[in-house]
Amino acid sequence: MMNWLQQDSAHRAQSSHSGASEPIALPNEPRPLDQLPRLARDTTANNPWPVGVLSRHFHDAVERWPAAWIEGQIVEINARRSTSVYITLRDSFEDISISVSGFGLFAQMARNFKQGDRVVIHGKADLWVRATRLSFRGDDIRKIGAGDLKEQIDQLRKRLKGEGLFDADRKVPLPEFPRNIGLICAPQARAEGDVITNVMLRWPNVGFTVDHVHVQGVQCPEEVIRAIQRLDADPNVDVIIVARGGGSFEDLIGFSDEGVVRAAASCVTPLVSAIGHEDDWTLIDLAADVRASTPTDAAKKVVPDIHEQIQLVEQALFTMRSRIDGRVTHETQLIEGYTTRPSLTRPQTMLEPHERMIHDATQRMNIALARMTDEAQFHIEKLQATLTALSPQATLNRGYAVVQNADGHVVDDAANMKAGDELTITLRKGTVVASAETVVTQ
């Protein structure tokens, strides 16, 4: 085949020297195959092969190639359909990849494999005529162990997790209304446009500090680390986004570098990782404070939607006005209720209950005082009667007299007297002073 191509190239070179400047006249309709040159060396500028004929020649040549076993690492696999599978297989040691497709039983077998698996596949080379695209059609696939690169990353993940770099308590919440966003991305990258465009659509009142870096290759880790440290030290940056579009497992490997992960984990400023698509993953996603599935998703996470905020403000104003109106209405109704009360329309009614209370209390007091007076009067009269009954005056009133000696003592025994003693005789009315002439004792 190579000799055939070399002969064809030499023949074309010779033809170009002989008549390159002459215009070519070709029919506008397909020519019968028997009118076309049988061999490539027989083609000329005026009698060329159509692309389809060349592609079919390629296909026929590839069909004669023998089947083979090939080995590599799965970097992409699409097994969404049960009847077909498409794999991108990468050389385990060189940066060379090939597309592998398979159907039926091979598709069922491949569903058990995932990105990063190291496999051997049996099949044949295949050329798709419509696109003249060479690939490999598999009929058997076997696992020979996890890919070395993925295994190394998994070991690094376990080690960093053991150090606590991915713990939830290390995560810093994103600011609700950032004023300046630090963006780390490739220069003139679509990810940069996605982030800035979507942020400005959602929250126009925000600025950007953009730091351009390599997002794949050997320069990627060191530049990303320095960019994170620069933006983290900038007091004007409120949140940092590390963004990159989709790519193969190898393209994104720089964001699983240990230094990048440690820089993200030690970043004081809230950091959002937006690497690849939703199905892609890197270790920086675990160390970041927030992981976004895409750069567009990162824009939605770091800033609020201005339309939603306006609706919230309008709803809050409506609620506030409704509550104020309700309070005013309630107080107005309360005042109107006061103004219709009898106590305000006829103020004297406010005193009537108190007047009745005082009147009743006065009556009760008069009755109680009268009762107390009567009882005291009765008691005094009773005492007076008792006192009167016991009074010596009562005895005198009955005709008796009280005889006292000169010392004022009552004389009740004649033996204590002698003739000539002075006596005072108290009668019912008045007293008589006399002297004893004779003392008779019995």
C-alpha positions as CSV (number, residue, x, y, z in Angstrom):
1,M,0.0,0.0,0.0
2,M,2.8,2.4,0.8
3,N,4.3,1.8,-2.7
4,W,1.0,2.5,-4.3
5,L,0.7,5.8,-2.4
6,Q,4.3,6.8,-3.2
7,Q,3.7,6.0,-6.9
8,D,0.5,8.1,-6.8
9,S,2.3,11.0,-5.2
10,A,5.1,11.0,-7.8
11,H,2.6,10.8,-10.6
12,R,0.7,13.8,-9.2
13,A,3.9,15.8,-8.8
14,Q,4.8,15.1,-12.4
15,S,1.3,16.1,-13.6
16,S,1.4,19.3,-11.6
17,H,4.6,20.4,-13.4
18,S,3.2,19.6,-16.8
19,G,-0.2,21.5,-16.7
20,A,-1.0,23.0,-13.3
21,S,-2.1,26.3,-14.8
22,E,-4.5,24.8,-17.4
23,P,-8.2,24.9,-16.4
24,I,-9.8,21.4,-15.6
25,A,-13.0,20.4,-17.3
26,L,-14.9,17.6,-15.5
27,P,-18.5,16.3,-16.0
28,N,-21.1,17.3,-13.4
29,E,-22.6,13.8,-13.2
30,P,-21.1,10.6,-11.8
31,R,-19.0,8.6,-14.3
32,P,-19.4,4.9,-14.7
33,L,-16.8,2.8,-12.9
34,D,-15.5,1.3,-16.1
35,Q,-14.6,4.9,-17.3
36,L,-12.4,5.5,-14.2
37,P,-8.8,4.6,-13.9
38,R,-8.3,1.1,-12.4
39,L,-5.1,2.0,-10.6
40,A,-4.1,5.1,-8.7
41,R,-1.1,5.7,-10.9
42,D,-3.4,6.0,-13.9
43,T,-5.3,8.9,-12.5
44,T,-4.7,12.4,-13.9
45,A,-5.9,15.9,-13.2
46,N,-8.5,15.4,-16.0
47,N,-9.3,11.9,-15.0
48,P,-9.3,11.7,-11.2
49,W,-10.9,9.3,-8.8
50,P,-13.9,10.6,-6.8
51,V,-13.4,10.8,-3.1
52,G,-15.8,7.9,-2.6
53,V,-13.7,5.6,-4.8
54,L,-10.5,6.4,-2.9
55,S,-12.3,5.9,0.4
56,R,-13.6,2.5,-0.7
57,H,-10.1,1.5,-1.9
58,F,-8.8,2.5,1.6
59,H,-11.6,0.4,3.2
60,D,-10.9,-2.6,1.0
61,A,-7.2,-2.4,1.9
62,V,-7.9,-2.0,5.7
63,E,-10.3,-5.0,5.5
64,R,-7.4,-7.2,4.4
65,W,-5.4,-6.3,7.6
66,P,-5.3,-9.1,10.1
67,A,-7.0,-9.0,13.5
68,A,-4.9,-8.1,16.5
69,W,-4.8,-7.7,20.3
70,I,-4.1,-4.1,21.4
71,E,-3.4,-2.8,25.0
72,G,-4.1,0.6,26.5
73,Q,-6.0,2.6,29.1
74,I,-9.6,3.7,28.7
75,V,-9.8,7.5,28.9
76,E,-13.4,7.8,27.6
77,I,-16.2,5.3,27.3
78,N,-19.8,5.8,26.0
79,A,-22.0,2.8,26.8
80,R,-25.3,4.5,27.1
81,R,-26.9,2.3,24.4
82,S,-27.2,-1.4,25.2
83,T,-26.3,-2.4,21.7
84,S,-23.2,-0.3,21.1
85,V,-20.2,1.2,22.8
86,Y,-17.5,3.7,21.9
87,I,-14.2,3.9,23.6
88,T,-11.1,6.1,23.4
89,L,-8.1,4.0,24.2
90,R,-4.8,5.6,25.1
91,D,-1.4,4.1,24.9
92,S,-0.1,3.3,28.4
93,F,3.3,4.9,27.7
94,E,2.9,7.3,24.8
95,D,0.5,10.2,24.2
96,I,-1.3,8.3,21.4
97,S,-5.0,7.3,21.3
98,I,-7.3,5.4,19.1
99,S,-11.1,5.1,18.8
100,V,-12.6,1.7,19.4
101,S,-16.2,0.8,18.7
102,G,-18.1,-2.4,19.2
103,F,-21.6,-3.9,19.1
104,G,-23.6,-6.7,20.4
105,L,-21.7,-9.0,22.7
106,F,-18.7,-6.6,22.8
107,A,-21.0,-3.8,23.9
108,Q,-22.4,-5.9,26.7
109,M,-18.9,-6.9,27.9
110,A,-17.7,-3.3,27.8
111,R,-20.5,-2.1,30.1
112,N,-18.5,-3.5,33.0
113,F,-15.6,-1.2,32.3
114,K,-15.0,2.4,33.3
115,Q,-12.7,5.3,32.7
116,G,-9.1,4.6,33.8
117,D,-9.3,0.8,33.4
118,R,-6.3,-0.8,31.6
119,V,-7.5,-3.3,29.1
120,V,-6.6,-5.5,26.1
121,I,-9.0,-5.5,23.2
122,H,-9.2,-7.9,20.3
123,G,-10.5,-6.8,17.0
124,K,-9.7,-5.5,13.5
125,A,-8.9,-2.1,12.0
126,D,-12.0,-0.5,10.5
127,L,-12.5,2.4,8.1
128,W,-15.7,4.3,8.0
129,V,-16.1,5.1,4.3
130,R,-18.4,8.1,4.7
131,A,-15.8,10.0,6.7
132,T,-12.7,8.1,5.6
133,R,-12.0,7.7,9.3
134,L,-9.9,4.9,10.7
135,S,-10.8,3.2,13.9
136,F,-10.7,-0.2,15.6
137,R,-13.7,-2.5,15.9
138,G,-13.5,-4.7,18.9
139,D,-15.0,-8.2,19.5
140,D,-13.4,-9.0,22.9
141,I,-12.2,-6.9,25.9
142,R,-10.4,-8.0,29.0
143,K,-9.2,-6.1,32.1
144,I,-5.6,-6.2,33.1
145,G,-5.7,-3.8,36.0
146,A,-6.4,-0.2,36.8
147,G,-4.5,2.4,34.7
148,D,-1.3,3.4,36.3
149,L,-2.2,7.1,36.2
150,K,-5.6,6.7,37.7
151,E,-4.2,4.4,40.4
152,Q,-1.6,7.0,41.4
153,I,-4.4,9.6,41.6
154,D,-6.5,7.3,43.7
155,Q,-3.6,6.7,46.1
156,L,-3.0,10.4,46.3
157,R,-6.7,11.0,47.1
158,K,-6.6,8.5,49.9
159,R,-3.5,10.0,51.4
160,L,-4.8,13.6,51.2
161,K,-8.2,12.5,52.6
162,G,-6.4,10.9,55.5
163,E,-4.7,14.3,56.2
164,G,-8.2,15.9,56.4
165,L,-7.8,18.1,53.4
166,F,-11.3,17.1,52.1
167,D,-13.1,17.4,55.5
168,A,-16.4,19.3,55.4
169,D,-15.4,21.5,58.4
170,R,-12.7,23.0,56.2
171,K,-15.2,24.3,53.7
172,V,-15.8,28.0,53.6
173,P,-19.3,29.3,52.7
174,L,-19.5,31.5,49.6
175,P,-20.3,35.2,50.0
176,E,-23.9,36.0,49.2
177,F,-23.2,39.2,47.3
178,P,-19.6,39.2,46.0
179,R,-18.2,42.4,44.7
180,N,-15.1,41.0,42.9
181,I,-14.6,37.5,41.5
182,G,-11.1,36.0,40.9
183,L,-11.1,33.8,37.8
184,I,-8.4,31.3,36.9
185,C,-8.6,30.0,33.3
186,A,-6.8,29.7,30.0
187,P,-6.4,32.8,27.9
188,Q,-9.2,33.3,25.4
189,A,-10.9,30.1,26.7
190,R,-14.6,29.4,26.3
191,A,-14.7,28.8,30.0
192,E,-13.8,32.4,30.7
193,G,-16.6,33.6,28.4
194,D,-19.1,31.2,30.0
195,V,-18.3,32.4,33.5
196,I,-18.2,36.2,32.8
197,T,-21.2,36.2,30.5
198,N,-23.4,34.2,32.9
199,V,-22.3,36.2,36.0
200,M,-23.0,39.5,34.3
201,L,-26.4,38.2,33.2
202,R,-27.3,37.2,36.8
203,W,-25.5,40.0,38.8
204,P,-24.1,42.9,36.7
205,N,-22.7,44.8,39.7
206,V,-19.6,42.7,40.1
207,G,-16.0,42.9,38.9
208,F,-13.4,40.3,37.8
209,T,-9.8,39.8,38.4
210,V,-8.7,37.3,35.7
211,D,-5.5,35.3,36.0
212,H,-4.6,33.4,32.8
213,V,-2.8,30.1,33.1
214,H,-2.1,26.9,31.2
215,V,-4.9,24.5,32.0
216,Q,-3.1,21.3,30.8
217,G,0.4,20.1,30.3
218,V,3.5,20.3,32.5
219,Q,3.1,24.1,33.1
220,C,-0.4,23.7,34.4
221,P,0.1,22.8,38.1
222,E,2.7,25.4,38.9
223,E,0.8,28.2,37.2
224,V,-2.5,27.3,38.8
225,I,-0.8,27.2,42.3
226,R,0.6,30.6,41.8
227,A,-2.7,32.0,40.5
228,I,-4.6,30.6,43.6
229,Q,-2.0,32.2,45.9
230,R,-2.1,35.5,44.2
231,L,-5.8,35.8,44.2
232,D,-6.1,34.6,47.8
233,A,-3.7,37.3,48.8
234,D,-5.7,40.0,47.0
235,P,-8.1,41.7,49.5
236,N,-10.4,42.8,46.8
237,V,-11.2,39.2,45.7
238,D,-14.3,37.8,47.5
239,V,-14.4,34.4,45.8
240,I,-12.2,32.4,43.4
241,I,-13.3,30.3,40.4
242,V,-10.9,27.8,38.8
243,A,-12.5,27.0,35.4
244,R,-11.7,24.8,32.5
245,G,-13.7,23.3,29.7
246,G,-14.1,19.6,29.1
247,G,-11.3,17.3,28.1
248,S,-9.9,13.8,28.3
249,F,-8.7,12.3,31.6
250,E,-5.2,13.2,30.7
251,D,-6.1,16.8,29.8
252,L,-7.5,17.4,33.3
253,I,-4.7,15.6,35.1
254,G,-3.0,18.9,36.1
255,F,-5.9,19.7,38.5
256,S,-5.2,16.5,40.4
257,D,-1.6,17.5,41.1
258,E,-0.8,17.4,44.8
259,G,0.4,21.0,44.9
260,V,-2.7,22.2,43.3
261,V,-4.9,20.3,45.7
262,R,-2.9,21.6,48.7
263,A,-3.1,25.2,47.4
264,A,-6.9,24.9,47.0
265,A,-7.3,23.4,50.5
266,S,-5.2,26.1,52.2
267,C,-6.9,28.9,50.3
268,V,-8.7,31.3,52.8
269,T,-10.8,32.9,50.1
270,P,-13.8,30.7,49.1
271,L,-12.8,28.7,46.1
272,V,-15.1,27.1,43.5
273,S,-13.8,24.4,41.1
274,A,-15.4,24.2,37.7
275,I,-13.2,21.7,35.8
276,G,-14.6,19.9,32.8
277,H,-18.1,18.6,32.5
278,E,-20.4,17.0,35.1
279,D,-19.0,13.5,34.6
280,D,-15.4,14.7,34.9
281,W,-13.6,14.7,38.3
282,T,-10.3,15.9,39.6
283,L,-8.8,16.1,43.1
284,I,-9.2,19.9,43.2
285,D,-13.0,19.2,43.3
286,L,-12.6,17.5,46.6
287,A,-10.5,20.3,48.1
288,A,-12.5,23.2,46.8
289,D,-15.2,24.8,49.0
290,V,-17.8,24.2,46.3
291,R,-17.7,22.0,43.2
292,A,-19.5,23.2,40.1
293,S,-20.3,20.8,37.3
294,T,-19.4,23.3,34.5
295,P,-18.1,26.9,34.3
296,T,-21.6,28.0,33.6
297,D,-22.8,26.2,36.8
298,A,-20.0,28.0,38.7
299,A,-21.3,31.4,37.6
300,K,-24.8,30.4,38.9
301,K,-23.4,29.3,42.2
302,V,-21.2,32.4,43.1
303,V,-23.7,35.2,42.4
304,P,-27.5,35.5,43.0
305,D,-29.9,36.0,40.2
306,I,-30.8,39.7,40.1
307,H,-34.3,39.0,38.9
308,E,-34.9,36.6,41.8
309,Q,-33.5,39.2,44.2
310,I,-35.8,41.9,42.8
311,Q,-38.7,39.5,43.3
312,L,-37.6,38.9,46.9
313,V,-37.4,42.6,47.5
314,E,-40.7,43.3,45.9
315,Q,-42.3,40.4,47.9
316,A,-40.8,41.8,51.1
317,L,-42.1,45.3,50.3
318,F,-45.5,43.9,49.6
319,T,-45.5,41.9,52.8
320,M,-44.3,44.9,54.8
321,R,-47.0,47.2,53.2
322,S,-49.7,44.6,53.8
323,R,-48.7,44.3,57.5
324,I,-48.6,48.0,57.9
325,D,-52.0,48.4,56.2
326,G,-53.4,45.7,58.3
327,R,-52.1,47.3,61.5
328,V,-53.4,50.7,60.5
329,T,-56.8,49.2,59.7
330,H,-56.9,47.3,63.0
331,E,-56.0,50.4,65.0
332,T,-58.6,52.5,63.0
333,Q,-61.3,50.0,63.8
334,L,-60.2,49.9,67.4
335,I,-60.4,53.8,67.6
336,E,-63.8,53.7,65.9
337,G,-65.0,51.1,68.4
338,Y,-63.9,53.4,71.2
339,T,-65.7,56.4,69.8
340,T,-69.0,54.5,69.7
341,R,-68.8,53.3,73.3
342,P,-71.3,54.9,75.7
343,S,-68.5,55.9,78.0
344,L,-67.4,58.4,75.4
345,T,-70.8,59.4,74.0
346,R,-72.2,59.8,77.5
347,P,-69.2,60.4,79.8
348,Q,-71.3,60.4,82.9
349,T,-72.0,56.7,82.5
350,M,-68.3,56.2,83.4
351,L,-69.2,57.5,87.0
352,E,-72.5,55.7,87.4
353,P,-70.9,52.3,88.5
354,H,-68.7,54.1,91.0
355,E,-71.6,56.2,92.3
356,R,-73.6,53.1,92.8
357,M,-70.8,51.5,94.6
358,I,-70.3,54.5,96.9
359,H,-74.0,54.7,97.6
360,D,-74.2,51.0,98.4
361,A,-71.1,51.2,100.6
362,T,-72.6,54.3,102.4
363,Q,-75.8,52.4,103.1
364,R,-74.0,49.4,104.3
365,M,-71.8,51.5,106.5
366,N,-74.8,53.4,108.1
367,I,-76.6,50.1,108.8
368,A,-73.4,48.7,110.3
369,L,-72.8,51.8,112.4
370,A,-76.5,51.8,113.6
371,R,-76.2,48.1,114.5
372,M,-72.9,48.8,116.4
373,T,-74.5,51.8,118.2
374,D,-77.5,49.8,119.3
375,E,-75.4,46.9,120.5
376,A,-73.1,49.3,122.4
377,Q,-76.1,51.1,123.9
378,F,-77.7,47.9,125.0
379,H,-74.4,46.8,126.6
380,I,-74.0,50.1,128.4
381,E,-77.5,49.9,129.7
382,K,-76.9,46.3,130.9
383,L,-73.7,47.4,132.6
384,Q,-75.6,50.4,134.2
385,A,-78.2,48.2,135.5
386,T,-75.7,45.8,137.0
387,L,-73.7,48.8,138.4
388,T,-76.8,50.3,139.9
389,A,-77.8,47.0,141.5
390,L,-74.4,46.8,143.1
391,S,-74.1,50.5,144.0
392,P,-74.1,51.4,147.8
393,Q,-76.4,54.2,146.8
394,A,-79.1,51.7,146.1
395,T,-78.8,50.5,149.7
396,L,-79.0,54.0,150.9
397,N,-82.0,54.6,148.8
398,R,-83.8,51.8,150.7
399,G,-83.3,53.7,154.1
400,Y,-80.0,52.4,155.1
401,A,-77.0,54.6,156.2
402,V,-73.2,54.2,156.1
403,V,-71.3,55.0,159.3
404,Q,-67.6,56.0,159.0
405,N,-65.1,56.8,161.8
406,A,-62.9,59.8,161.8
407,D,-60.4,58.0,159.6
408,G,-63.0,57.4,156.9
409,H,-63.3,53.7,157.6
410,V,-66.7,52.1,157.6
411,V,-67.8,51.2,161.1
412,D,-69.3,47.7,161.0
413,D,-68.6,46.6,164.5
414,A,-69.5,48.5,167.7
415,A,-66.7,46.9,169.5
416,N,-64.3,49.1,167.5
417,M,-65.9,52.3,168.8
418,K,-65.9,54.0,172.1
419,A,-68.0,56.9,173.5
420,G,-67.0,60.2,172.2
421,D,-65.7,59.0,168.8
422,E,-66.6,61.2,165.9
423,L,-68.9,59.6,163.3
424,T,-69.8,60.5,159.8
425,I,-73.2,59.1,158.8
426,T,-74.0,59.0,155.1
427,L,-77.7,59.0,154.3
428,R,-79.7,58.6,151.0
429,K,-79.4,62.4,150.8
430,G,-76.6,64.1,152.5
431,T,-74.3,63.3,155.5
432,V,-74.5,63.8,159.3
433,V,-71.5,64.3,161.6
434,A,-72.1,63.1,165.1
435,S,-70.3,61.6,168.1
436,A,-70.9,58.4,169.9
437,E,-72.5,58.7,173.3
438,T,-72.9,55.1,174.2
439,V,-71.4,52.0,172.7
440,V,-73.4,48.8,173.1
441,T,-71.8,45.5,172.1
442,Q,-73.5,42.1,172.1
